[in-house]
């Protein structure tokens, strides 16, 4: 699902796009707070792909 846009991921999971965005936002926040991510440098902000 990594290459799918948010709307298609949401459809596959049976969610609405807004709920999918909330889940992804929470997941990113959790990952960024993880001590294991301290050594990683952000590549920049990812942009949502609309197809």
Predicted model as a PDB file, atoms N, CA, C, CB and O in Angstrom, pLDDT in the B-factor column:
MODEL        1                                                                  
ATOM      1  N   UNK A   1       0.820  -1.199   0.000  1.00 57.00           N  
ATOM      2  CA  UNK A   1       0.000   0.000   0.000  1.00 57.00           C  
ATOM      3  C   UNK A   1       0.860   1.258   0.000  1.00 57.00           C  
ATOM      4  CB  UNK A   1      -0.931   0.001   1.202  1.00 57.00           C  
ATOM      5  O   UNK A   1       0.335   2.369  -0.082  1.00 57.00           O  
ATOM      6  N   UNK A   2       2.145   1.097   0.089  1.00 71.00           N  
ATOM      7  CA  UNK A   2       3.036   2.248   0.207  1.00 71.00           C  
ATOM      8  C   UNK A   2       2.941   3.184  -0.991  1.00 71.00           C  
ATOM      9  CB  UNK A   2       4.461   1.782   0.372  1.00 71.00           C  
ATOM     10  O   UNK A   2       3.161   4.387  -0.850  1.00 71.00           O  
ATOM     11  N   UNK A   3       2.622   2.661  -2.151  1.00 81.00           N  
ATOM     12  CA  UNK A   3       2.566   3.497  -3.343  1.00 81.00           C  
ATOM     13  C   UNK A   3       1.167   4.010  -3.661  1.00 81.00           C  
ATOM     14  CB  UNK A   3       3.090   2.734  -4.513  1.00 81.00           C  
ATOM     15  O   UNK A   3       0.978   4.740  -4.633  1.00 81.00           O  
ATOM     16  N   UNK A   4       0.190   3.633  -2.849  1.00 86.00           N  
ATOM     17  CA  UNK A   4      -1.176   4.074  -3.104  1.00 86.00           C  
ATOM     18  C   UNK A   4      -1.423   5.445  -2.496  1.00 86.00           C  
ATOM     19  CB  UNK A   4      -2.177   3.063  -2.550  1.00 86.00           C  
ATOM     20  O   UNK A   4      -0.893   5.759  -1.431  1.00 86.00           O  
ATOM     21  N   UNK A   5      -2.224   6.260  -3.166  1.00 91.00           N  
ATOM     22  CA  UNK A   5      -2.609   7.533  -2.556  1.00 91.00           C  
ATOM     23  C   UNK A   5      -3.544   7.276  -1.366  1.00 91.00           C  
ATOM     24  CB  UNK A   5      -3.297   8.462  -3.604  1.00 91.00           C  
ATOM     25  O   UNK A   5      -4.111   6.191  -1.236  1.00 91.00           O  
ATOM     26  N   UNK A   6      -3.691   8.259  -0.525  1.00 91.00           N  
ATOM     27  CA  UNK A   6      -4.497   8.134   0.686  1.00 91.00           C  
ATOM     28  C   UNK A   6      -5.914   7.671   0.369  1.00 91.00           C  
ATOM     29  CB  UNK A   6      -4.538   9.462   1.430  1.00 91.00           C  
ATOM     30  O   UNK A   6      -6.457   6.825   1.079  1.00 91.00           O  
ATOM     31  N   UNK A   7      -6.509   8.203  -0.667  1.00 92.00           N  
ATOM     32  CA  UNK A   7      -7.893   7.837  -0.983  1.00 92.00           C  
ATOM     33  C   UNK A   7      -8.024   6.354  -1.338  1.00 92.00           C  
ATOM     34  CB  UNK A   7      -8.412   8.693  -2.139  1.00 92.00           C  
ATOM     35  O   UNK A   7      -9.010   5.718  -0.967  1.00 92.00           O  
ATOM     36  N   UNK A   8      -7.050   5.801  -2.046  1.00 93.00           N  
ATOM     37  CA  UNK A   8      -7.106   4.388  -2.402  1.00 93.00           C  
ATOM     38  C   UNK A   8      -6.822   3.503  -1.194  1.00 93.00           C  
ATOM     39  CB  UNK A   8      -6.114   4.082  -3.520  1.00 93.00           C  
ATOM     40  O   UNK A   8      -7.445   2.453  -1.040  1.00 93.00           O  
ATOM     41  N   UNK A   9      -5.889   3.914  -0.333  1.00 91.00           N  
ATOM     42  CA  UNK A   9      -5.637   3.164   0.905  1.00 91.00           C  
ATOM     43  C   UNK A   9      -6.903   3.123   1.753  1.00 91.00           C  
ATOM     44  CB  UNK A   9      -4.468   3.799   1.708  1.00 91.00           C  
ATOM     45  O   UNK A   9      -7.262   2.081   2.302  1.00 91.00           O  
ATOM     46  N   UNK A  10      -7.564   4.250   1.853  1.00 93.00           N  
ATOM     47  CA  UNK A  10      -8.794   4.333   2.633  1.00 93.00           C  
ATOM     48  C   UNK A  10      -9.847   3.387   2.068  1.00 93.00           C  
ATOM     49  CB  UNK A  10      -9.327   5.776   2.652  1.00 93.00           C  
ATOM     50  O   UNK A  10     -10.528   2.696   2.827  1.00 93.00           O  
ATOM     51  N   UNK A  11      -9.988   3.347   0.760  1.00 93.00           N  
ATOM     52  CA  UNK A  11     -10.976   2.478   0.131  1.00 93.00           C  
ATOM     53  C   UNK A  11     -10.662   1.005   0.400  1.00 93.00           C  
ATOM     54  CB  UNK A  11     -11.030   2.741  -1.378  1.00 93.00           C  
ATOM     55  O   UNK A  11     -11.564   0.216   0.681  1.00 93.00           O  
ATOM     56  N   UNK A  12      -9.386   0.640   0.313  1.00 92.00           N  
ATOM     57  CA  UNK A  12      -8.981  -0.748   0.560  1.00 92.00           C  
ATOM     58  C   UNK A  12      -9.315  -1.157   1.991  1.00 92.00           C  
ATOM     59  CB  UNK A  12      -7.472  -0.930   0.294  1.00 92.00           C  
ATOM     60  O   UNK A  12      -9.740  -2.286   2.236  1.00 92.00           O  
ATOM     61  N   UNK A  13      -9.123  -0.243   2.928  1.00 92.00           N  
ATOM     62  CA  UNK A  13      -9.366  -0.538   4.340  1.00 92.00           C  
ATOM     63  C   UNK A  13     -10.813  -0.286   4.758  1.00 92.00           C  
ATOM     64  CB  UNK A  13      -8.444   0.291   5.199  1.00 92.00           C  
ATOM     65  O   UNK A  13     -11.185  -0.556   5.900  1.00 92.00           O  
ATOM     66  N   UNK A  14     -11.620   0.223   3.850  1.00 95.00           N  
ATOM     67  CA  UNK A  14     -13.018   0.492   4.165  1.00 95.00           C  
ATOM     68  C   UNK A  14     -13.207   1.706   5.049  1.00 95.00           C  
ATOM     69  CB  UNK A  14     -13.627  -0.697   4.826  1.00 95.00           C  
ATOM     70  O   UNK A  14     -14.139   1.760   5.852  1.00 95.00           O  
ATOM     71  N   UNK A  15     -12.323   2.683   4.902  1.00 95.00           N  
ATOM     72  CA  UNK A  15     -12.381   3.914   5.685  1.00 95.00           C  
ATOM     73  C   UNK A  15     -12.630   5.102   4.782  1.00 95.00           C  
ATOM     74  CB  UNK A  15     -11.091   4.115   6.479  1.00 95.00           C  
ATOM     75  O   UNK A  15     -12.470   5.020   3.564  1.00 95.00           O  
ATOM     76  N   UNK A  16     -13.022   6.205   5.389  1.00 95.00           N  
ATOM     77  CA  UNK A  16     -13.129   7.447   4.640  1.00 95.00           C  
ATOM     78  C   UNK A  16     -11.754   8.092   4.559  1.00 95.00           C  
ATOM     79  CB  UNK A  16     -14.155   8.408   5.293  1.00 95.00           C  
ATOM     80  O   UNK A  16     -10.900   7.829   5.406  1.00 95.00           O  
ATOM     81  N   UNK A  17     -11.526   8.928   3.558  1.00 94.00           N  
ATOM     82  CA  UNK A  17     -10.225   9.587   3.407  1.00 94.00           C  
ATOM     83  C   UNK A  17      -9.817  10.409   4.637  1.00 94.00           C  
ATOM     84  CB  UNK A  17     -10.252  10.484   2.190  1.00 94.00           C  
ATOM     85  O   UNK A  17      -8.641  10.432   5.000  1.00 94.00           O  
ATOM     86  N   UNK A  18     -10.765  11.072   5.266  1.00 95.00           N  
ATOM     87  CA  UNK A  18     -10.433  11.889   6.446  1.00 95.00           C  
ATOM     88  C   UNK A  18      -9.970  11.011   7.601  1.00 95.00           C  
ATOM     89  CB  UNK A  18     -11.649  12.731   6.881  1.00 95.00           C  
ATOM     90  O   UNK A  18      -9.027  11.364   8.310  1.00 95.00           O  
ATOM     91  N   UNK A  19     -10.630   9.864   7.796  1.00 95.00           N  
ATOM     92  CA  UNK A  19     -10.203   8.946   8.853  1.00 95.00           C  
ATOM     93  C   UNK A  19      -8.819   8.378   8.554  1.00 95.00           C  
ATOM     94  CB  UNK A  19     -11.219   7.805   9.017  1.00 95.00           C  
ATOM     95  O   UNK A  19      -8.003   8.213   9.460  1.00 95.00           O  
ATOM     96  N   UNK A  20      -8.559   8.082   7.295  1.00 94.00           N  
ATOM     97  CA  UNK A  20      -7.264   7.544   6.898  1.00 94.00           C  
ATOM     98  C   UNK A  20      -6.165   8.566   7.185  1.00 94.00           C  
ATOM     99  CB  UNK A  20      -7.268   7.157   5.402  1.00 94.00           C  
ATOM    100  O   UNK A  20      -5.094   8.210   7.678  1.00 94.00           O  
ATOM    101  N   UNK A  21      -6.431   9.826   6.877  1.00 93.00           N  
ATOM    102  CA  UNK A  21      -5.453  10.883   7.138  1.00 93.00           C  
ATOM    103  C   UNK A  21      -5.176  11.017   8.634  1.00 93.00           C  
ATOM    104  CB  UNK A  21      -5.950  12.221   6.572  1.00 93.00           C  
ATOM    105  O   UNK A  21      -4.030  11.231   9.030  1.00 93.00           O  
ATOM    106  N   UNK A  22      -6.217  10.892   9.473  1.00 95.00           N  
ATOM    107  CA  UNK A  22      -6.030  10.965  10.919  1.00 95.00           C  
ATOM    108  C   UNK A  22      -5.161   9.811  11.412  1.00 95.00           C  
ATOM    109  CB  UNK A  22      -7.386  10.952  11.636  1.00 95.00           C  
ATOM    110  O   UNK A  22      -4.289  10.003  12.260  1.00 95.00           O  
ATOM    111  N   UNK A  23      -5.399   8.617  10.882  1.00 93.00           N  
ATOM    112  CA  UNK A  23      -4.614   7.441  11.272  1.00 93.00           C  
ATOM    113  C   UNK A  23      -3.158   7.626  10.867  1.00 93.00           C  
ATOM    114  CB  UNK A  23      -5.192   6.156  10.630  1.00 93.00           C  
ATOM    115  O   UNK A  23      -2.255   7.346  11.656  1.00 93.00           O  
ATOM    116  N   UNK A  24      -2.923   8.093   9.652  1.00 90.00           N  
ATOM    117  CA  UNK A  24      -1.561   8.302   9.183  1.00 90.00           C  
ATOM    118  C   UNK A  24      -0.845   9.385   9.990  1.00 90.00           C  
ATOM    119  CB  UNK A  24      -1.570   8.673   7.707  1.00 90.00           C  
ATOM    120  O   UNK A  24       0.338   9.252  10.305  1.00 90.00           O  
ATOM    121  N   UNK A  25      -1.558  10.445  10.320  1.00 92.00           N  
ATOM    122  CA  UNK A  25      -0.968  11.518  11.116  1.00 92.00           C  
ATOM    123  C   UNK A  25      -0.549  10.999  12.483  1.00 92.00           C  
ATOM    124  CB  UNK A  25      -1.955  12.685  11.270  1.00 92.00           C  
ATOM    125  O   UNK A  25       0.547  11.304  12.952  1.00 92.00           O  
ATOM    126  N   UNK A  26      -1.412  10.218  13.126  1.00 93.00           N  
ATOM    127  CA  UNK A  26      -1.105   9.650  14.436  1.00 93.00           C  
ATOM    128  C   UNK A  26       0.079   8.684  14.338  1.00 93.00           C  
ATOM    129  CB  UNK A  26      -2.341   8.927  15.014  1.00 93.00           C  
ATOM    130  O   UNK A  26       0.941   8.673  15.217  1.00 93.00           O  
ATOM    131  N   UNK A  27       0.126   7.881  13.283  1.00 90.00           N  
ATOM    132  CA  UNK A  27       1.230   6.936  13.097  1.00 90.00           C  
ATOM    133  C   UNK A  27       2.556   7.675  12.934  1.00 90.00           C  
ATOM    134  CB  UNK A  27       0.972   6.039  11.874  1.00 90.00           C  
ATOM    135  O   UNK A  27       3.566   7.267  13.506  1.00 90.00           O  
ATOM    136  N   UNK A  28       2.558   8.751  12.164  1.00 87.00           N  
ATOM    137  CA  UNK A  28       3.780   9.535  11.974  1.00 87.00           C  
ATOM    138  C   UNK A  28       4.230  10.194  13.281  1.00 87.00           C  
ATOM    139  CB  UNK A  28       3.560  10.604  10.897  1.00 87.00           C  
ATOM    140  O   UNK A  28       5.424  10.232  13.578  1.00 87.00           O  
ATOM    141  N   UNK A  29       3.289  10.704  14.047  1.00 88.00           N  
ATOM    142  CA  UNK A  29       3.628  11.310  15.334  1.00 88.00           C  
ATOM    143  C   UNK A  29       4.275  10.277  16.253  1.00 88.00           C  
ATOM    144  CB  UNK A  29       2.371  11.909  16.000  1.00 88.00           C  
ATOM    145  O   UNK A  29       5.267  10.567  16.921  1.00 88.00           O  
ATOM    146  N   UNK A  30       3.713   9.081  16.281  1.00 89.00           N  
ATOM    147  CA  UNK A  30       4.242   8.005  17.120  1.00 89.00           C  
ATOM    148  C   UNK A  30       5.642   7.614  16.673  1.00 89.00           C  
ATOM    149  CB  UNK A  30       3.314   6.783  17.081  1.00 89.00           C  
ATOM    150  O   UNK A  30       6.535   7.434  17.501  1.00 89.00           O  
ATOM    151  N   UNK A  31       5.836   7.481  15.363  1.00 85.00           N  
ATOM    152  CA  UNK A  31       7.154   7.128  14.845  1.00 85.00           C  
ATOM    153  C   UNK A  31       8.189   8.196  15.159  1.00 85.00           C  
ATOM    154  CB  UNK A  31       7.085   6.902  13.347  1.00 85.00           C  
ATOM    155  O   UNK A  31       9.320   7.875  15.525  1.00 85.00           O  
ATOM    156  N   UNK A  32       7.819   9.445  15.021  1.00 83.00           N  
ATOM    157  CA  UNK A  32       8.763  10.538  15.274  1.00 83.00           C  
ATOM    158  C   UNK A  32       9.184  10.613  16.734  1.00 83.00           C  
ATOM    159  CB  UNK A  32       8.153  11.859  14.854  1.00 83.00           C  
ATOM    160  O   UNK A  32      10.278  11.090  17.037  1.00 83.00           O  
ATOM    161  N   UNK A  33       8.325  10.145  17.650  1.00 85.00           N  
ATOM    162  CA  UNK A  33       8.636  10.155  19.078  1.00 85.00           C  
ATOM    163  C   UNK A  33       9.445   8.932  19.499  1.00 85.00           C  
ATOM    164  CB  UNK A  33       7.355  10.223  19.887  1.00 85.00           C  
ATOM    165  O   UNK A  33       9.981   8.900  20.607  1.00 85.00           O  
ATOM    166  N   UNK A  34       9.538   7.945  18.646  1.00 83.00           N  
ATOM    167  CA  UNK A  34      10.235   6.712  18.984  1.00 83.00           C  
ATOM    168  C   UNK A  34      11.728   6.952  19.162  1.00 83.00           C  
ATOM    169  CB  UNK A  34      10.000   5.660  17.909  1.00 83.00           C  
ATOM    170  O   UNK A  34      12.346   7.616  18.329  1.00 83.00           O  
ATOM    171  N   UNK A  35      12.323   6.420  20.242  1.00 82.00           N  
ATOM    172  CA  UNK A  35      13.761   6.579  20.455  1.00 82.00           C  
ATOM    173  C   UNK A  35      14.580   5.932  19.334  1.00 82.00           C  
ATOM    174  CB  UNK A  35      14.159   5.978  21.801  1.00 82.00           C  
ATOM    175  O   UNK A  35      15.713   6.343  19.084  1.00 82.00           O  
ATOM    176  N   UNK A  36      14.037   4.959  18.680  1.00 78.00           N  
ATOM    177  CA  UNK A  36      14.746   4.290  17.586  1.00 78.00           C  
ATOM    178  C   UNK A  36      14.872   5.180  16.351  1.00 78.00           C  
ATOM    179  CB  UNK A  36      14.032   2.999  17.215  1.00 78.00           C  
ATOM    180  O   UNK A  36      15.669   4.892  15.459  1.00 78.00           O  
ATOM    181  N   UNK A  37      14.106   6.237  16.296  1.00 73.00           N  
ATOM    182  CA  UNK A  37      14.134   7.138  15.144  1.00 73.00           C  
ATOM    183  C   UNK A  37      15.114   8.295  15.346  1.00 73.00           C  
ATOM    184  CB  UNK A  37      12.738   7.684  14.876  1.00 73.00           C  
ATOM    185  O   UNK A  37      15.268   9.127  14.452  1.00 73.00           O  
ATOM    186  N   UNK A  38      15.771   8.364  16.490  1.00 70.00           N  
ATOM    187  CA  UNK A  38      16.702   9.466  16.768  1.00 70.00           C  
ATOM    188  C   UNK A  38      17.817   9.578  15.737  1.00 70.00           C  
ATOM    189  CB  UNK A  38      17.309   9.292  18.139  1.00 70.00           C  
ATOM    190  O   UNK A  38      18.251  10.682  15.408  1.00 70.00           O  
ATOM    191  N   UNK A  39      18.279   8.450  15.228  1.00 67.00           N  
ATOM    192  CA  UNK A  39      19.394   8.460  14.275  1.00 67.00           C  
ATOM    193  C   UNK A  39      18.949   8.817  12.857  1.00 67.00           C  
ATOM    194  CB  UNK A  39      20.078   7.105  14.266  1.00 67.00           C  
ATOM    195  O   UNK A  39      19.783   9.086  11.993  1.00 67.00           O  
ATOM    196  N   UNK A  40      17.666   8.818  12.625  1.00 67.00           N  
ATOM    197  CA  UNK A  40      17.149   9.099  11.280  1.00 67.00           C  
ATOM    198  C   UNK A  40      16.959  10.598  11.088  1.00 67.00           C  
ATOM    199  CB  UNK A  40      15.815   8.357  11.041  1.00 67.00           C  
ATOM    200  O   UNK A  40      16.512  11.306  11.990  1.00 67.00           O  
ATOM    201  N   UNK A  41      17.302  11.056   9.914  1.00 65.00           N  
ATOM    202  CA  UNK A  41      17.093  12.457   9.576  1.00 65.00           C  
ATOM    203  C   UNK A  41      15.927  12.553   8.615  1.00 65.00           C  
ATOM    204  CB  UNK A  41      18.371  13.089   8.964  1.00 65.00           C  
ATOM    205  O   UNK A  41      15.863  11.789   7.652  1.00 65.00           O  
ATOM    206  N   UNK A  42      15.006  13.471   8.851  1.00 63.00           N  
ATOM    207  CA  UNK A  42      13.860  13.606   7.946  1.00 63.00           C  
ATOM    208  C   UNK A  42      14.305  14.050   6.557  1.00 63.00           C  
ATOM    209  CB  UNK A  42      12.844  14.605   8.515  1.00 63.00           C  
ATOM    210  O   UNK A  42      15.201  14.881   6.404  1.00 63.00           O  
ATOM    211  N   UNK A  43      13.667  13.485   5.569  1.00 62.00           N  
ATOM    212  CA  UNK A  43      13.977  13.825   4.184  1.00 62.00           C  
ATOM    213  C   UNK A  43      13.156  15.018   3.720  1.00 62.00           C  
ATOM    214  CB  UNK A  43      13.725  12.627   3.270  1.00 62.00           C  
ATOM    215  O   UNK A  43      13.333  15.493   2.598  1.00 62.00           O  
ATOM    216  N   UNK A  44      12.277  15.498   4.554  1.00 62.00           N  
ATOM    217  CA  UNK A  44      11.376  16.584   4.182  1.00 62.00           C  
ATOM    218  C   UNK A  44       9.940  16.121   4.355  1.00 62.00           C  
ATOM    219  CB  UNK A  44      11.632  17.049   2.726  1.00 62.00           C  
ATOM    220  O   UNK A  44       9.688  14.985   4.757  1.00 62.00           O  
ATOM    221  N   UNK A  45       9.041  16.969   4.062  1.00 57.00           N  
ATOM    222  CA  UNK A  45       7.634  16.620   4.213  1.00 57.00           C  
ATOM    223  C   UNK A  45       7.139  15.938   2.951  1.00 57.00           C  
ATOM    224  CB  UNK A  45       6.787  17.868   4.523  1.00 57.00           C  
ATOM    225  O   UNK A  45       7.342  16.430   1.841  1.00 57.00           O  
ATOM    226  N   UNK A  46       6.491  14.809   3.135  1.00 57.00           N  
ATOM    227  CA  UNK A  46       5.889  14.094   2.006  1.00 57.00           C  
ATOM    228  C   UNK A  46       4.603  14.799   1.616  1.00 57.00           C  
ATOM    229  CB  UNK A  46       5.616  12.598   2.359  1.00 57.00           C  
ATOM    230  O   UNK A  46       3.885  15.324   2.468  1.00 57.00           O  
ATOM    231  N   UNK A  47       4.325  14.806   0.358  1.00 59.00           N  
ATOM    232  CA  UNK A  47       3.092  15.401  -0.135  1.00 59.00           C  
ATOM    233  C   UNK A  47       2.158  14.289  -0.556  1.00 59.00           C  
ATOM    234  CB  UNK A  47       3.361  16.375  -1.312  1.00 59.00           C  
ATOM    235  O   UNK A  47       2.586  13.266  -1.092  1.00 59.00           O  
ATOM    236  N   UNK A  48       0.880  14.500  -0.307  1.00 55.00           N  
ATOM    237  CA  UNK A  48      -0.120  13.515  -0.706  1.00 55.00           C  
ATOM    238  C   UNK A  48      -0.225  13.494  -2.231  1.00 55.00           C  
ATOM    239  CB  UNK A  48      -1.501  13.829  -0.060  1.00 55.00           C  
ATOM    240  O   UNK A  48      -0.224  14.533  -2.891  1.00 55.00           O  
ATOM    241  N   UNK A  49      -0.314  12.311  -2.749  1.00 56.00           N  
ATOM    242  CA  UNK A  49      -0.446  12.141  -4.198  1.00 56.00           C  
ATOM    243  C   UNK A  49      -1.920  11.995  -4.535  1.00 56.00           C  
ATOM    244  CB  UNK A  49       0.366  10.903  -4.704  1.00 56.00           C  
ATOM    245  O   UNK A  49      -2.612  11.155  -3.960  1.00 56.00           O  
ATOM    246  N   UNK A  50      -2.388  12.787  -5.439  1.00 55.00           N  
ATOM    247  CA  UNK A  50      -3.779  12.698  -5.902  1.00 55.00           C  
ATOM    248  C   UNK A  50      -3.779  12.122  -7.310  1.00 55.00           C  
ATOM    249  CB  UNK A  50      -4.486  14.100  -5.871  1.00 55.00           C  
ATOM    250  O   UNK A  50      -3.205  12.701  -8.232  1.00 55.00           O  
ATOM    251  N   UNK A  51      -4.422  10.989  -7.460  1.00 53.00           N  
ATOM    252  CA  UNK A  51      -4.522  10.363  -8.784  1.00 53.00           C  
ATOM    253  C   UNK A  51      -5.936  10.303  -9.266  1.00 53.00           C  
ATOM    254  CB  UNK A  51      -3.943   8.975  -8.763  1.00 53.00           C  
ATOM    255  O   UNK A  51      -6.195   9.805 -10.362  1.00 53.00           O  
TER     256      UNK A  51                                                      
ENDMDL                                                                          
END                                                                             
